[in-house]
Amino acid sequence: MSRKHRDRSWLPADAVAPLKVPVVDNHTHLPVLGVEENGPGSEAPLDAVELVARAAAVGVDGIITSACEILTWHGSIAMAKALPGVRVALAIHPNEAVLHGGVQEIGPDGLEPKVGPHHATPLDEAIAQLEALMLANKDVVVAVGETGLDYFRTGERGREAQREAFRAHIALAKELNLPLQIHDRDAHEDCVEVLLADGAPVRTVFHCFSGDLELARACAEHDWYASIAGPITYPANNSLREAVRELPDELLLVETDAPYLPPVPWRGRPNGSYMLPETVRFLAGVRGLAEEDMCALLNSNTTAVYGSWRTA
């Protein structure tokens, strides 16, 4: 189907075959009540309750939702306290860090930044608020993320603010003994440079891993985790599949990064944790593992990084 004529509706709940062994979606973005959404699926939104229920029905019984802008922090914490199997990662996204740093510029993507009243909070003050919130909600906060570097949406002036925020998040993860979820877009070399210069947290995760062989080998060398998402299923991503084959079993995780990047055959539709099984099965094929063995491996790695909180 051409991109122009792709179905943009939500996939029916019963369209995904359940996994043989339950797993955790270690990075998604559940919709927050009261915060306007304009991404995939926002024209006919599904709420977090429905998305979590659909996920559980197909064997995704644990979800870590990433709240990486001020407006989503409190609502995401409330969801983690209320919904079964849900925990939260908190951070200031690198593109948000640019706006909190007072930089407004059109980046390589050619888009105007969307500036809101909350961006008037200076970056150092926003990070202080983040730390206080994490300390007050240790029962549901399981990671710092997503933070990192994004050279696709950010121009030269914004990179300094991103780097400052990235380093502050690295320090926070180490101070609180939490995993760090990294957003790395067109910035592999610089992400590695900052991690090595500052000292990476013991549990460092490249979320939605998009690296090449060089980054895969850096992850293997330094015991950094790679979280695999829907793009591994895209036909053109041979280099990504090659990089994933280079990674040790014990460093693999899986995620959706929903509502973005659904796996084939549903590319173009809004993504949800209930679509994760297709990525898990594809990853099993890339690694030459049976589905249940892939799930067992992912569960072991997920527990090593984030601990265990699931009810099932």
C-alpha positions as CSV (number, residue, x, y, z in Angstrom):
1,M,0.0,0.0,0.0
2,S,1.4,3.4,-0.8
3,R,2.2,5.9,1.9
4,K,-0.5,8.2,0.6
5,H,-3.2,5.5,1.0
6,R,-2.1,3.9,4.2
7,D,-4.7,3.2,6.9
8,R,-4.2,5.6,9.7
9,S,-6.7,4.1,12.1
10,W,-6.0,2.1,15.3
11,L,-5.5,-1.5,14.7
12,P,-8.4,-3.6,16.1
13,A,-7.7,-5.1,19.6
14,D,-8.0,-8.7,18.4
15,A,-5.7,-8.3,15.3
16,V,-2.5,-9.3,17.2
17,A,-1.8,-12.9,18.3
18,P,-0.8,-13.1,22.0
19,L,2.7,-13.9,23.0
20,K,3.5,-17.4,24.4
21,V,5.3,-15.7,27.3
22,P,4.5,-12.2,28.6
23,V,7.0,-9.4,28.2
24,V,7.5,-5.7,29.2
25,D,7.3,-2.8,26.8
26,N,10.1,-0.8,28.4
27,H,9.5,2.5,26.5
28,T,6.2,3.9,25.4
29,H,4.3,7.1,25.7
30,L,0.8,6.6,27.2
31,P,-1.6,9.5,26.6
32,V,-1.9,11.8,29.6
33,L,-5.4,13.0,30.5
34,G,-5.7,16.8,29.9
35,V,-2.6,17.1,27.8
36,E,-3.4,17.8,24.1
37,E,-2.1,15.1,21.8
38,N,-1.3,15.8,18.1
39,G,0.6,12.6,17.2
40,P,-0.5,9.4,15.5
41,G,-4.0,8.3,16.5
42,S,-4.9,11.7,18.1
43,E,-7.9,12.3,15.8
44,A,-9.7,9.3,17.4
45,P,-7.7,8.7,20.6
46,L,-7.6,5.6,22.8
47,D,-7.1,6.4,26.4
48,A,-4.4,4.8,28.6
49,V,-6.8,2.5,30.3
50,E,-7.8,0.9,27.0
51,L,-4.2,0.7,25.7
52,V,-3.0,-1.0,28.9
53,A,-5.9,-3.5,28.7
54,R,-5.2,-4.3,25.1
55,A,-1.5,-4.8,25.9
56,A,-2.3,-7.2,28.8
57,A,-4.6,-9.2,26.5
58,V,-1.7,-10.1,24.1
59,G,0.9,-10.8,26.8
60,V,2.4,-7.3,27.4
61,D,1.8,-7.2,31.1
62,G,4.3,-4.5,32.0
63,I,4.7,-1.0,30.5
64,I,7.1,1.8,31.2
65,T,5.7,5.1,30.0
66,S,8.2,7.9,29.3
67,A,7.1,11.3,30.5
68,C,9.7,13.7,29.1
69,E,8.1,17.1,29.2
70,I,6.9,19.0,32.3
71,L,3.3,18.8,31.2
72,T,3.2,15.0,31.3
73,W,5.1,14.3,34.5
74,H,2.3,14.4,37.1
75,G,-0.3,12.7,34.9
76,S,2.1,9.9,34.0
77,I,2.9,9.3,37.7
78,A,-0.8,9.2,38.5
79,M,-1.3,6.5,35.7
80,A,1.6,4.5,37.1
81,K,0.0,4.5,40.5
82,A,-3.5,3.6,39.1
83,L,-3.0,1.2,36.2
84,P,-1.9,-2.4,36.6
85,G,1.7,-3.2,35.4
86,V,2.5,0.5,34.6
87,R,5.6,2.3,35.8
88,V,7.2,5.6,34.6
89,A,10.4,7.1,33.4
90,L,10.8,10.8,33.9
91,A,13.1,13.3,32.1
92,I,13.3,16.4,29.9
93,H,13.5,15.4,26.3
94,P,16.5,16.8,24.5
95,N,14.3,18.9,22.2
96,E,12.4,20.2,25.3
97,A,15.8,21.0,26.9
98,V,16.6,23.3,24.0
99,L,13.4,25.4,24.6
100,H,14.0,25.5,28.4
101,G,17.4,26.7,27.5
102,G,15.9,29.7,25.8
103,V,16.9,28.6,22.2
104,Q,14.3,28.9,19.5
105,E,15.6,28.0,16.0
106,I,14.5,26.0,13.0
107,G,16.5,22.7,13.0
108,P,17.5,20.5,10.1
109,D,14.0,19.1,10.0
110,G,12.8,22.5,8.9
111,L,10.0,22.8,11.5
112,E,9.3,25.7,13.8
113,P,9.6,24.7,17.5
114,K,6.4,24.5,19.4
115,V,6.9,26.8,22.4
116,G,4.5,26.8,25.4
117,P,4.3,28.7,28.6
118,H,6.0,25.9,30.6
119,H,9.2,26.5,28.5
120,A,9.6,29.8,30.5
121,T,11.0,27.6,33.3
122,P,14.8,27.8,33.0
123,L,16.6,24.5,32.3
124,D,18.4,24.3,35.6
125,E,15.1,24.9,37.5
126,A,13.3,22.3,35.4
127,I,15.9,19.7,36.2
128,A,15.6,20.6,39.9
129,Q,11.8,20.1,39.8
130,L,12.4,16.8,38.0
131,E,14.7,15.5,40.7
132,A,12.3,16.5,43.5
133,L,9.4,14.7,41.7
134,M,11.4,11.6,41.3
135,L,12.5,11.5,44.9
136,A,8.9,11.9,46.0
137,N,7.6,9.1,43.8
138,K,10.2,6.3,44.1
139,D,7.4,3.7,44.3
140,V,6.6,4.1,40.6
141,V,9.6,5.9,38.9
142,V,11.9,3.2,37.5
143,A,14.1,5.1,35.1
144,V,15.5,8.5,34.1
145,G,14.5,9.1,30.5
146,E,14.3,9.9,27.8
147,T,17.3,12.2,27.6
148,G,20.2,12.4,25.1
149,L,21.0,14.2,21.9
150,D,18.8,14.9,18.8
151,Y,20.6,16.4,15.8
152,F,17.6,15.8,13.5
153,R,15.4,18.5,15.1
154,T,18.0,20.7,16.7
155,G,20.4,23.2,15.1
156,E,23.9,24.2,16.2
157,R,22.7,26.7,18.9
158,G,20.5,24.1,20.6
159,R,23.1,21.4,20.9
160,E,24.8,23.1,24.0
161,A,21.5,23.0,25.9
162,Q,20.9,19.4,24.9
163,R,24.4,18.4,26.1
164,E,23.9,20.3,29.4
165,A,20.6,18.5,30.0
166,F,22.1,15.1,29.0
167,R,24.9,15.5,31.5
168,A,22.5,16.5,34.3
169,H,20.4,13.4,33.6
170,I,23.4,11.2,33.7
171,A,24.3,12.6,37.1
172,L,20.7,12.2,38.3
173,A,20.5,8.6,37.2
174,K,23.7,7.8,39.1
175,E,22.7,9.7,42.2
176,L,19.3,7.9,42.4
177,N,20.7,4.5,41.2
178,L,18.2,4.4,38.3
179,P,18.6,3.2,34.7
180,L,19.1,5.9,32.0
181,Q,17.1,5.8,28.8
182,I,18.9,7.6,26.0
183,H,17.3,9.3,23.0
184,D,19.9,9.2,20.2
185,R,18.9,10.6,16.8
186,D,21.7,11.3,14.3
187,A,24.1,11.7,17.2
188,H,25.7,8.3,17.9
189,E,29.3,9.5,18.2
190,D,28.5,12.4,20.5
191,C,26.2,10.4,22.8
192,V,29.1,7.9,23.3
193,E,31.5,10.7,23.9
194,V,29.4,12.3,26.6
195,L,28.8,8.9,28.3
196,L,32.5,8.1,28.4
197,A,33.5,11.5,29.5
198,D,31.0,11.7,32.4
199,G,30.8,8.0,33.2
200,A,27.7,6.2,32.2
201,P,25.2,4.8,34.8
202,V,25.6,1.1,35.4
203,R,22.3,0.5,33.6
204,T,22.3,2.6,30.4
205,V,19.8,1.9,27.6
206,F,19.8,3.2,24.1
207,H,16.0,3.4,23.6
208,C,14.7,2.7,20.1
209,F,18.1,1.6,19.1
210,S,19.0,3.1,15.7
211,G,22.7,2.5,15.7
212,D,25.2,1.0,13.2
213,L,27.8,-1.7,13.8
214,E,30.1,0.8,15.5
215,L,27.5,1.8,18.1
216,A,26.5,-1.9,18.6
217,R,30.2,-2.7,19.3
218,A,30.4,0.3,21.7
219,C,27.3,-1.1,23.6
220,A,28.8,-4.6,23.7
221,E,32.1,-3.2,25.0
222,H,30.6,-1.0,27.7
223,D,27.6,-3.2,28.6
224,W,25.0,-0.7,27.4
225,Y,21.6,-2.0,26.6
226,A,19.9,-1.7,23.2
227,S,16.1,-1.5,23.2
228,I,14.7,-2.7,19.9
229,A,11.5,-1.2,18.4
230,G,9.4,-1.4,15.3
231,P,12.0,-0.1,12.8
232,I,13.9,-3.3,12.9
233,T,11.0,-4.8,10.8
234,Y,11.2,-2.2,8.0
235,P,12.6,-3.6,4.8
236,A,15.1,-0.9,4.2
237,N,16.8,-1.2,7.6
238,N,19.3,-3.9,6.8
239,S,22.1,-2.0,8.5
240,L,20.0,-1.9,11.7
241,R,19.4,-5.6,11.6
242,E,23.1,-6.2,11.0
243,A,23.9,-4.0,14.1
244,V,21.4,-5.9,16.2
245,R,22.9,-9.2,15.3
246,E,26.2,-7.9,16.7
247,L,24.7,-7.2,20.2
248,P,25.1,-9.8,22.9
249,D,21.9,-11.5,24.1
250,E,22.2,-10.1,27.6
251,L,22.0,-6.5,26.3
252,L,18.7,-6.8,24.4
253,L,15.4,-5.1,25.4
254,V,12.2,-4.4,23.4
255,E,9.8,-1.5,23.2
256,T,7.2,0.3,21.0
257,D,8.0,4.0,21.4
258,A,4.3,4.3,20.8
259,P,2.4,6.0,19.4
260,Y,5.1,6.1,16.8
261,L,7.0,3.5,14.7
262,P,4.6,0.5,14.5
263,P,6.1,-2.7,13.2
264,V,5.4,-4.1,9.7
265,P,2.7,-4.9,8.6
266,W,1.1,-2.0,10.4
267,R,3.4,0.8,9.4
268,G,1.6,4.1,9.1
269,R,-1.0,3.3,11.8
270,P,-0.8,4.6,15.4
271,N,1.3,2.3,17.6
272,G,0.4,0.8,21.0
273,S,2.0,-1.6,23.4
274,Y,-0.5,-4.3,22.2
275,M,1.4,-4.3,18.8
276,L,4.7,-5.2,20.5
277,P,4.3,-9.0,19.9
278,E,5.1,-8.5,16.2
279,T,8.4,-6.8,17.0
280,V,9.2,-9.6,19.5
281,R,8.6,-12.3,17.0
282,F,10.6,-10.5,14.3
283,L,13.5,-10.0,16.7
284,A,13.4,-13.7,17.6
285,G,13.8,-14.5,13.9
286,V,16.8,-12.1,13.6
287,R,18.4,-13.7,16.6
288,G,17.5,-17.3,15.5
289,L,15.5,-18.0,18.7
290,A,12.1,-19.6,19.4
291,E,9.5,-17.0,20.4
292,E,9.3,-18.3,24.0
293,D,13.1,-18.3,24.4
294,M,13.2,-14.7,23.1
295,C,10.5,-13.7,25.6
296,A,12.4,-15.4,28.5
297,L,15.6,-13.6,27.5
298,L,13.9,-10.2,27.3
299,N,12.3,-10.8,30.7
300,S,15.6,-11.6,32.3
301,N,17.2,-8.5,30.8
302,T,14.3,-6.3,31.7
303,T,14.4,-7.4,35.3
304,A,18.1,-6.8,35.4
305,V,17.6,-3.2,34.3
306,Y,14.4,-2.1,35.9
307,G,13.6,-4.6,38.6
308,S,10.3,-6.5,38.9
309,W,6.9,-5.1,39.6
310,R,4.5,-7.0,37.3
311,T,1.5,-8.7,38.8
312,A,1.4,-11.6,36.5
